[in-house]
Amino acid sequence: MKKLVLLGMGLLISASIYAQRNDNAVYWNSWEYTAKDGMRENFEKAAAKKTAMFNNTPETAITTYRIITGPDTGNYFRVEGNKSVADYDRDRTAEGKYWDENVAKYVGNDKGQIRWRRLENGSYDPDPDDNTPTKFVSRTFYNVKADKLLHFRRALYRMSKVAEKRGWEGRSLYRLVSGGNRHQFVVAAGFDTYKRAAEQEMETTAKEDYDELFGWGSWDEDWKNFDASLEYWGEQRDLMQLVPSMSTGMMN
């Protein structure tokens, strides 16, 4: 029994390490900062200058949002997207040193780097060639029970297919791979105006499309299992707004 337990632990550790070093995966890096009291303007200017110096190509691009709802309102969320494992071997010593010497002095709280993996099964992008950051991003965080991951993933994967069929706005599903709870996921959906574009009239509902794609009764069963897959604190949502002056390719 002891050998089986140790073997199981070894497999879990190996799977976790592999998840952070998967050659075929697409990773996103994020940082969240709180500016010191009275130094918001200083922080924005210093971070903007650092961005212009070190994040001025598609390969080094970074986008900055300010959180505008929830307990973290006012914090800055900086994100780098579409990274491969090879990107983590790039020498960023000079960039880090510049931040430490010129920007960090205006930071009141730094939550550290978090690495996410974008999951294709659960994401839907109607225009994958358009990489322009949206003005707003809605984030929904999910904390999932370790033994219920399949139920959670199934519902979101299937819903992405319904979104594709109905021509909804895109959404991306990410899983945390380093820097926090491995069973935390986030769904991010971008938009530029609060007023929704007029949706194409359809003869069916989303539920009807879901059951047509995956079998009668799938909607009710999958979303019941989805709800049961979440920890009791398991769903939080916030909203962010783009800060162009701190984002690659958008600075004046």
C-alpha positions in Angstrom: 0.0 0.0 0.0 2.8 2.4 0.9 4.5 1.8 -2.4 1.2 2.5 -4.2 0.8 5.7 -2.3 4.3 6.8 -3.1 3.8 5.9 -6.8 0.6 7.9 -6.9 2.3 10.9 -5.4 5.2 10.6 -7.9 2.7 10.5 -10.8 1.0 13.6 -9.5 4.2 15.5 -9.1 5.4 14.4 -12.6 2.1 15.5 -14.1 2.4 18.9 -12.4 6.0 19.4 -13.6 5.0 18.3 -17.1 2.2 20.8 -17.2 4.7 23.6 -16.6 7.1 22.3 -19.3 4.8 21.1 -22.1 6.4 21.9 -25.5 3.0 22.0 -27.1 1.2 24.3 -24.6 0.5 28.0 -24.9 1.3 29.9 -21.7 0.4 33.3 -20.4 2.2 35.2 -17.6 0.5 37.7 -15.3 1.4 40.1 -12.5 -0.8 42.1 -10.3 0.4 45.3 -8.6 -1.0 47.8 -6.1 0.6 51.3 -6.4 1.7 52.9 -3.1 -0.7 55.6 -1.7 -0.2 58.8 -3.6 2.1 57.3 -6.2 -0.3 55.9 -8.8 0.9 58.5 -11.4 4.5 57.8 -10.7 3.9 54.0 -11.0 2.1 54.4 -14.3 4.8 56.6 -15.8 7.6 54.4 -14.6 5.9 51.2 -15.8 5.1 52.8 -19.1 8.8 53.8 -19.6 9.9 50.2 -18.8 7.3 48.8 -21.2 8.6 51.1 -24.0 12.2 50.0 -23.4 11.8 46.2 -22.9 8.4 45.2 -24.3 8.3 46.8 -27.7 8.1 43.8 -30.0 5.4 41.2 -30.6 7.6 38.6 -28.8 8.0 40.8 -25.7 4.6 42.5 -25.8 2.8 43.2 -22.5 -0.7 44.5 -21.9 -1.9 46.3 -18.8 -5.4 46.5 -17.4 -6.7 48.2 -14.2 -9.2 46.2 -12.2 -12.4 48.3 -11.8 -14.7 46.1 -9.7 -14.4 43.9 -6.7 -12.0 43.9 -3.7 -8.9 44.5 -5.9 -10.3 47.6 -7.6 -7.5 49.9 -8.5 -4.9 47.2 -8.9 -2.9 46.8 -12.1 -3.0 43.5 -14.0 -0.1 43.1 -16.5 -0.2 40.1 -18.9 2.1 38.5 -21.5 0.4 36.1 -23.9 1.1 33.3 -26.3 4.3 32.1 -24.7 6.1 28.8 -25.4 8.3 26.9 -23.0 11.3 28.3 -24.9 10.4 31.8 -23.8 11.2 31.0 -20.2 14.8 30.3 -21.2 15.2 33.9 -22.5 17.6 36.0 -20.4 15.5 38.8 -18.9 18.0 39.9 -16.3 18.3 43.5 -17.5 14.6 43.9 -17.7 14.1 42.6 -14.1 16.9 44.8 -12.9 15.4 47.9 -14.5 12.0 47.2 -12.9 13.6 46.6 -9.4 15.5 49.9 -9.6 13.0 52.2 -11.3 9.5 50.9 -10.9 9.3 48.7 -7.8 9.8 51.7 -5.5 6.3 52.8 -6.4 4.7 49.4 -5.7 2.8 48.9 -2.5 2.0 45.2 -3.1 3.3 42.8 -5.7 1.4 39.4 -5.9 4.2 37.8 -7.9 4.2 36.1 -11.3 1.5 33.6 -12.1 1.7 31.3 -15.1 -1.4 30.1 -16.9 -2.0 27.7 -19.7 -4.6 28.5 -22.3 -6.9 25.5 -22.9 -8.1 25.1 -26.4 -10.8 22.7 -25.2 -13.0 25.4 -23.6 -11.8 28.4 -25.5 -13.5 30.0 -28.6 -12.1 32.8 -30.7 -14.2 34.0 -33.7 -11.3 36.0 -35.1 -8.0 34.4 -34.1 -6.0 36.7 -36.4 -7.0 39.9 -34.4 -4.7 40.4 -31.5 -5.8 43.9 -30.6 -6.5 44.1 -26.8 -10.1 44.9 -26.0 -11.1 47.9 -23.9 -12.6 45.7 -21.2 -12.1 42.1 -19.9 -14.5 40.3 -17.7 -12.9 37.5 -15.7 -14.6 34.6 -13.9 -12.4 32.6 -11.5 -13.3 29.1 -10.6 -11.8 26.9 -7.9 -12.5 23.3 -8.7 -12.6 20.2 -6.5 -9.6 17.9 -7.4 -11.9 14.9 -8.1 -14.4 16.9 -10.2 -12.1 18.4 -12.9 -13.6 16.3 -15.6 -17.2 17.5 -14.9 -15.9 21.1 -14.9 -13.9 20.8 -18.1 -16.7 18.9 -19.9 -19.3 21.7 -19.4 -17.0 24.5 -20.4 -15.7 22.7 -23.5 -19.3 21.9 -24.6 -20.4 25.5 -23.9 -17.6 26.8 -26.1 -19.0 24.7 -29.0 -22.4 26.2 -28.4 -20.9 29.7 -28.4 -19.2 28.9 -31.7 -22.5 27.6 -33.2 -24.4 30.6 -32.1 -21.7 33.2 -33.1 -21.2 34.6 -29.6 -18.3 36.7 -28.6 -15.1 34.9 -27.9 -13.9 33.6 -24.5 -10.7 32.0 -23.3 -10.3 29.3 -20.7 -7.0 29.3 -18.7 -5.7 27.0 -16.0 -3.1 28.0 -13.4 0.1 26.0 -13.7 2.5 27.9 -11.4 2.1 30.4 -8.7 -1.0 29.3 -6.9 -3.8 26.8 -6.7 -3.4 24.3 -9.6 -7.2 23.7 -9.6 -8.0 27.4 -10.3 -9.3 28.2 -13.7 -10.3 31.6 -15.2 -12.6 32.4 -18.2 -11.8 35.7 -19.8 -14.1 37.5 -22.2 -13.2 40.8 -23.9 -15.4 43.5 -25.2 -15.2 47.1 -26.3 -18.6 48.5 -25.4 -21.1 47.6 -22.7 -23.9 47.6 -25.3 -24.0 44.2 -26.9 -24.1 43.8 -30.6 -27.4 42.6 -31.9 -27.4 38.9 -32.0 -28.5 36.9 -35.0 -32.0 35.7 -34.5 -32.1 31.9 -34.1 -34.9 29.4 -34.0 -33.3 27.5 -31.1 -32.1 28.3 -27.5 -28.6 27.7 -26.2 -30.0 24.8 -24.2 -31.6 23.2 -27.3 -28.3 23.6 -29.2 -26.4 22.0 -26.4 -28.7 19.0 -26.3 -28.6 18.7 -30.1 -24.8 18.7 -30.1 -24.3 16.4 -27.1 -27.4 14.4 -26.5 -30.8 15.0 -25.0 -30.6 15.9 -21.3 -26.9 16.8 -21.5 -27.5 20.4 -20.5 -29.3 19.5 -17.3 -26.9 16.8 -16.3 -23.7 18.7 -17.2 -24.6 21.9 -15.4 -25.7 20.0 -12.4 -22.3 18.3 -12.3 -20.6 21.6 -13.0 -22.1 23.2 -10.0 -21.1 20.3 -7.9 -17.5 20.5 -9.1 -16.9 23.9 -7.5 -15.6 24.6 -4.1 -18.0 26.5 -1.9 -16.1 29.7 -2.5 -15.5 28.5 -6.1 -16.7 31.4 -8.3 -15.6 35.0 -8.3 -15.9 37.6 -11.0 -14.4 41.0 -11.8 -14.0 43.5 -14.6 -10.8 45.2 -15.9 -10.2 48.2 -18.2 -7.3 48.6 -20.6 -4.5 51.1 -19.7 -3.1 52.0 -23.2 -0.2 54.1 -21.8 1.2 50.9 -20.2 0.5 48.5 -23.0 2.8 47.6 -26.0 1.9 49.3 -29.2 -0.7 51.6 -27.7 1.5 54.2 -25.9 1.5 57.8 -27.1 
